[in-house]
């Protein structure tokens, strides 16, 4: 086991052999409706055999009364305490860095700056964040994914829209600002998930994020196992909705609207995103 070296609150476990990797980040919580983004990032980490190379300590950033550590039994009798860390994984074979963690409660500038510093340490070419939002979209139709950036070359190369959103933001928005300040190019993917479904995680939205990400940087799209999970998820949702005539009628209205309209534009998805953010309440963007 390698020794852990402490650099402030970033603990470097080893330096992977990377060339010009892309970095993909997802954060549980406010930016992750249906757990879709964190599911997609976890899949990406597993399928590329990425190994943990660094961790960001939760102590300076997490309010443990809001995001509590968990206790687990190991071998039936040994209690292990797991803290809500942000973990950084690297895949040497795929030349990829994956960041997975929980949205911090405090010191966002220091947190996002630490990730930007790690990206520069690894000579990252492009930072891509994944998120998910609640929107007026039916679960029976393809999951809309908005893809935005502020770099003109990225917009032209990947067919991205310019981000025009104004309003409250989460750690994803702060991280993009940190990347810009550090001279790192970045893009953002957001999956729109049905607001009437509380079940989590949502493998349909995770699949949509992975597909769009694969189109951009060639990462693996969803596996047959994830596709089966998405199909089973759709069946469970359909079964639950069939027991509620009001919800079933509402879903039918959403389907008719989706079928009658053109695919949602980036501006329309951004409007859904703005509504979603504002409905979360005040005090989340400190």
N, C-alpha and C positions, 0 to 999 in steps of 0.2 A: 504493500500500500504506500502510495506516495505521501510525502510530507506536505502539510498545508502551510502555506506562507500567508501571513496577514498583511493586507495593504488597506489600511483604514478599516472599513467595514466590508471590503471585498476580499474574500479568501481565495487565493489562487492555488489550485491543487496541482495542476500541471499545464504546460503550454503545448497545445496540440500543433501538429505540423500541417498548417493550412497555407493555401496559396493566396487567392483573392476571394474569400468566401462571401456568400450572402448571409445575412443575419435575419432570422424570422423570430418575432416576439409575440407572445400572447399573455394576457393577464386575467386571472379569475376575478370575478366581481362585477363592478359597474360596467365594464367594457365587454362583457361576455355573456350576453343573453342566451339562455339555454345551454350554457357551458360549451358552446360550439367551437369557439376559438381555442380554448385550452385543450379540448378533445383533439382538434386538428393538430395542434402543436405537439401534443403527446404522441399521437400517431407518427408524426414526422420524425420525432426523436427516435422512436422505436424502429421504424422501418429503415432508417439510415444508419442504425447502430451507433448513434451519437453517444459519447461518453461524457460524464460530468467533468468539467475542467475548472469550474469556479462556482462560487456561491456568494450571494449578497446576504449578509446577516440581516435578520428581520428586526433586531432590537431597536435600531434608530428610526425605523419607518412604520412599524405596525403597532396599532392600538390593540392589545391582546383581549380587551373586553369586546371588541368588534370582530376580530379575527383570532379566534382562540387556538392555542396549540392543542394537539390531540394526543390521547394516550392509547397505546396499543399493547396487546399481549403478544409476546414472542415465545414460541414453544409452550404456550399455555400458561406460563406462570411469571415470566420476566416482563415487567412493565417498561415500555419505551415511550419517551416523550418526543413527539415530532413537532418541530417549530415551522411556521409558515415561511420558509425561505424562498428566495428567488434563485433558481438554479440555471446555470449556463452550461449547455452541452455543445460538443463539437464533434462533427463527423469528418474524419480525414478523407474517407473514400468519396464522400459527396461534396467535400469542401463547403460545409454548411455549419452555421452556428444557430442553435435554437435556445431561446430564452423563455422560460416558463415560470410564472410566479403569481402572487396575489397582488392586486393593486394596493399600494401602500396608503396609509392613512395620513402620513405627515412627511415633511422634508422631500417633496416631489422633485425639486430642482437638484438636490444632491443625489437622489436615487437615479433619475434619468441621466444625470451627468456621469454617474458611475457606469451605466450601460454604454453610453457614448464613448467613454474612455476605453472600455473593453473592446468595443468595435474598432477603435483606432489601433489598439494593441494588436488585434488580429488582422489588421489591414483589410477590414470589411469593405466590399465594393458597394453593396446596397443593403439598407435596412428596410425590412417589410414587416409591418405590424398587421395582426389579424384581430378582428373584433366582431361582435354580433350585437344587433339591436332588435328591439321589438317593433314590429310594423304591421300595417294592415295588408297582410299577404296570406293566402290560404296554404295550408300544409299540403294540399293536393297538386300544387303547381311547382315548377322548378324554383329553387331558392334564389332570389335576386342577390347579386353581389356587386357592390359598388367598389371601384378601384380608383383611387385618387393619388395625386402627387402635385408638387409645385415646380418640379424640374421639367423644363420644356422637352429636353431630350428623352427623359423617361416617359413623358406623356406621348410623344410621337412613337417611341419604340414599342411600348406595350399597350397603346390605345387607352391611356388613362385620362380621366377627367381632372380638371383643376378643382382643388378643394375651395369651395366658397362659403363653407359653414362659419357662422358667427354665433357665439353663445358659450354656455358652460362646457367644459371639456373634462376628460379623464386623463389618466396617466399616459394613454396613447398619444393624445395631443401634446402633452408636455414633452414626451420623448421625441416627437418629431421636431419640436422647437430645439431641443438639446442637440439633435443630429445636425440641424441647420447651422447652429452655432459652432459645431465641431467640424464643419465642412464635409459632412456625410450626406450622401443622397438617400432619400427615403420615400417610401410609398405606403399606402394604407388600403387594406381590404376589409370590407364590412359586409357580413351576411345579414339579410333581413329575415327574422324569424317570426312566426305567427304570435301575436300578443295574447291570444286566447289559450295558449298552451303553456302550462307551468312545468311540465315534465322536463327533466334535465338528466344527462346531456342530450343534445339534439344532433344525432349523427347525420341527418339530412343536410343541415347547415354546415357541419364540419366537412362533409363531402364537397359541398359547393365551394367552400374556401380552398380546399386542397386542389380542386380542379383548376380554379383561377390562378392559384399560386404556381401550379405545374405549367400552365400556359405561359407564365411570365419567366420563370427561372429554371424550369425543367425538373423540379422536385417530383417525387413520386405522387401520383394521384391516389385516391382512395383504393384500398384493396377490396377483394371480393368479400372478405369478412366484414369490412366496414359497410359495404353495399348491402349485405344481408341485415346488418344492424339497422340501417336506414329503412329498409323494407319492413322489418319487424316493428320499428318505431311507428311508421305510418299506419300499420295495421292496428296497433294499440291505440293510437290517437283516434282512428276512425271508429273503433269499437266504443271508446269512451264518449265520443261526440254523438253517436247514434242513440245513446240513452238520454240525450238532452235536446229536445226538438228546437228550442230557441237557439242554441249554439249551432245546430245543424243548419237551420235556416240562415243564420248569419254567415256561415262558411259558404253556403250556396251563393249568397250575394257577393261575397269576395271573389268567388270563382267566376261569376258572370262579369264582374268588373275587370278581373285580370284577363279574361278571354276577349273582352271587347276592346281593351286598350292595347296600345303598343307596349313593348317592354319598358319598365320604368327607367327613366333617365337618371343620370348621376345627380341632377338637381332635385329630382323627386325623392330619390333615396336619401339625399342630404336633408330634405325637409322632414322625412320620417325620422332620421337620426336626431335632428334638432328637437322634434317633439318628444322623442324618447328621453333625451338628455334632460330636458326641462321637467319632465314628469317625475324624474328621480328625486326632485326636491333640492333644497339649498343645502350648502355645507359640505358637498362632496368634492368640490374643486378647490380646496384650500391647499 
